[in-house]
Each structure stands twice: as structure tokens, then as C-alpha cells.
Amino acid sequence: MPERGERMGYQMALTAVALTVCAYTDLRCKKVYKKVVLSYLFLAAAGRILQGPEALLQAAEGALPGIFCVVLSFVTRQGLGYGDSILILVCGVSLGLELCICLTLSAFFWAGIWAMALFCRKRAEHGRTFAFVPFLLLGFVIQGVMWLV
């Protein structure tokens, strides 16, 4: 049986690939593709199943931030898009509750900094949107560096 670090390494690598692909498509097309997210969900769930029952419980707990974001998407009429929210949900399944909360809060922090910068440069307009997944990727990279230290 692989050690915990090796098992998390699989989930971290899988998350890195999925977030990179989704960030690219979100920047280029303003869209998070369902096929990518479903593939990520399938591979993350398969990895969790192979890790055993405890990992499945961690995956279920990890989905909580994503469920909150899906509700937030509904309440705000997609102020945060459903694709972003479902991607956060799958990140939680892959990484677990603690890492998903850190990732999500970090992404919201960096997106807030970006929004303030746009506002200060007078480029912010009511109703204008920007891609959120690149901030998830940024949060993941920062978190990954901290995880390695």
C-alpha cells in the first residue's frame, strides 16, 4: 500500500492538470468544459476508492465547500458560475476538506485583489465578469508550494 504522501501526490498531480486545463479554457473561452470536469471527477473518485473507506469519507467531506459554492451560484444567479462551483466540488473530492477550503479561500482572496485592481484602474463595469478558475490555479500553486515546504 502506498504511503499517504504518495497517495496525495496522485490527487495533487491530477488536480494540477485539471486546474491548468480548465484555467486555460476559462481564459480563452470563458467556459469550464463539462467533459474535463467529469473526467477529473471520475479519476479523483477512482483514486479515492482505491485508497479505501477512510478516503471515501474524506472525499465526501471535501465536497462541502463545492456544495456551498453551488448554492452560492444559484443564489447570486451565477455571480460565481456553476462550472467554477462544480470544479471546486470536484477539487474537494480529490483533495479533501482542509485543502479545498484553503484553495477556495485563496482563490477568492486573489480574485478580490484582481477585482480591486480593475476597479482602481476604472475598468470595472457593472455586470462585467472575469475568469475565476485561474485564481483557483494560483491558489493551488501557492498551496502546493506551502505543502512541499
C-alpha positions as CSV (number, residue, x, y, z in Angstrom):
1,M,0.0,0.0,0.0
2,P,1.5,3.4,-0.9
3,E,2.3,5.9,1.8
4,R,-0.1,8.8,2.4
5,G,2.3,11.3,0.6
6,E,2.3,9.1,-2.5
7,R,-1.5,8.8,-2.5
8,M,-1.9,12.5,-2.1
9,G,0.7,13.0,-4.8
10,Y,-1.6,11.4,-7.3
11,Q,-4.5,13.6,-6.3
12,M,-2.3,16.7,-6.3
13,A,-1.0,15.9,-9.8
14,L,-4.5,15.2,-11.1
15,T,-5.7,18.4,-9.6
16,A,-2.8,20.4,-11.2
17,V,-3.6,19.0,-14.6
18,A,-7.4,19.6,-14.3
19,L,-7.0,23.2,-13.0
20,T,-4.4,24.0,-15.7
21,V,-6.7,22.8,-18.5
22,C,-9.8,24.5,-17.0
23,A,-7.9,27.8,-16.4
24,Y,-6.8,27.8,-20.0
25,T,-10.3,27.2,-21.3
26,D,-11.8,29.7,-18.9
27,L,-9.4,32.4,-20.0
28,R,-9.8,31.6,-23.7
29,C,-13.4,30.7,-24.0
30,K,-15.0,32.0,-20.7
31,K,-16.1,28.4,-20.2
32,V,-15.3,25.4,-18.0
33,Y,-15.9,22.3,-20.1
34,K,-18.1,19.5,-18.6
35,K,-16.0,16.7,-20.2
36,V,-12.8,17.9,-18.4
37,V,-14.6,18.3,-15.0
38,L,-16.3,14.9,-15.4
39,S,-13.0,13.2,-16.3
40,Y,-11.4,14.8,-13.3
41,L,-14.3,13.6,-11.1
42,F,-14.0,10.1,-12.4
43,L,-10.3,9.9,-11.9
44,A,-10.4,11.5,-8.5
45,A,-13.2,9.2,-7.3
46,A,-11.4,6.2,-8.7
47,G,-8.2,7.2,-6.8
48,R,-10.3,7.7,-3.6
49,I,-12.0,4.3,-4.0
50,L,-8.6,2.6,-4.3
51,Q,-7.4,4.3,-1.1
52,G,-10.2,2.7,0.9
53,P,-13.2,3.6,3.0
54,E,-11.5,6.4,5.0
55,A,-10.5,8.2,1.8
56,L,-14.2,8.0,0.6
57,L,-15.3,9.7,3.8
58,Q,-12.6,12.4,3.3
59,A,-13.9,12.8,-0.3
60,A,-17.5,13.3,0.9
61,E,-16.3,15.9,3.5
62,G,-14.2,17.6,0.8
63,A,-17.3,18.1,-1.3
64,L,-18.8,20.5,1.2
65,P,-17.1,23.7,0.1
66,G,-18.2,22.9,-3.5
67,I,-21.8,22.3,-2.4
68,F,-21.7,25.7,-0.7
69,C,-20.4,27.3,-3.9
70,V,-23.1,25.7,-6.0
71,V,-25.7,27.1,-3.7
72,L,-23.9,30.5,-3.9
73,S,-24.0,30.2,-7.7
74,F,-27.8,29.7,-7.6
75,V,-28.4,32.5,-5.1
76,T,-26.3,35.0,-7.0
77,R,-27.7,33.9,-10.4
78,Q,-24.2,32.7,-11.4
79,G,-22.2,35.6,-9.9
80,L,-19.9,32.6,-9.4
81,G,-20.5,30.3,-12.4
82,Y,-21.8,26.8,-12.0
83,G,-18.8,25.4,-13.8
84,D,-16.5,27.1,-11.2
85,S,-18.6,25.8,-8.3
86,I,-18.6,22.2,-9.6
87,L,-14.9,22.4,-10.2
88,I,-14.5,23.4,-6.6
89,L,-16.7,20.5,-5.6
90,V,-14.5,18.0,-7.5
91,C,-11.3,19.6,-6.1
92,G,-12.8,18.8,-2.6
93,V,-13.4,15.2,-3.6
94,S,-9.9,15.0,-4.8
95,L,-8.0,16.9,-2.1
96,G,-10.2,16.7,1.0
97,L,-11.9,19.3,3.1
98,E,-9.0,21.2,4.6
99,L,-7.1,21.6,1.3
100,C,-10.2,22.5,-0.6
101,I,-11.1,25.2,1.9
102,C,-7.6,26.7,1.7
103,L,-7.7,26.5,-2.1
104,T,-11.1,28.1,-2.3
105,L,-10.4,30.9,0.2
106,S,-7.1,31.6,-1.5
107,A,-8.8,31.9,-4.9
108,F,-11.4,34.3,-3.5
109,F,-8.7,36.4,-2.0
110,W,-6.7,36.7,-5.2
111,A,-9.9,37.3,-7.3
112,G,-10.8,40.0,-4.8
113,I,-7.4,41.6,-5.3
114,W,-7.8,41.4,-9.1
115,A,-11.3,43.0,-8.8
116,M,-10.0,45.8,-6.7
117,A,-7.2,46.4,-9.2
118,L,-9.7,46.6,-12.0
119,F,-11.9,48.9,-10.0
120,C,-8.9,51.2,-9.2
121,R,-8.0,51.3,-12.9
122,K,-11.6,52.3,-13.7
123,R,-12.0,49.2,-15.9
124,A,-14.7,47.7,-13.7
125,E,-18.1,47.9,-15.1
126,H,-21.4,46.7,-13.6
127,G,-22.1,43.2,-14.7
128,R,-18.6,42.6,-16.2
129,T,-17.1,39.2,-15.3
130,F,-13.7,37.7,-15.3
131,A,-12.4,34.1,-15.3
132,F,-12.3,32.6,-11.8
133,V,-10.5,29.3,-12.5
134,P,-7.1,30.9,-13.0
135,F,-7.4,32.1,-9.4
136,L,-8.1,28.6,-8.3
137,L,-5.0,27.5,-10.1
138,L,-3.0,30.3,-8.5
139,G,-4.3,29.3,-5.1
140,F,-3.4,25.7,-5.8
141,V,0.1,26.6,-6.8
142,I,0.7,28.7,-3.7
143,Q,-0.8,26.0,-1.6
144,G,1.3,23.3,-3.3
145,V,4.4,25.3,-2.6
146,M,3.4,25.5,1.1
147,W,2.5,21.8,1.1
148,L,6.0,20.9,-0.1
149,V,7.8,23.1,2.5
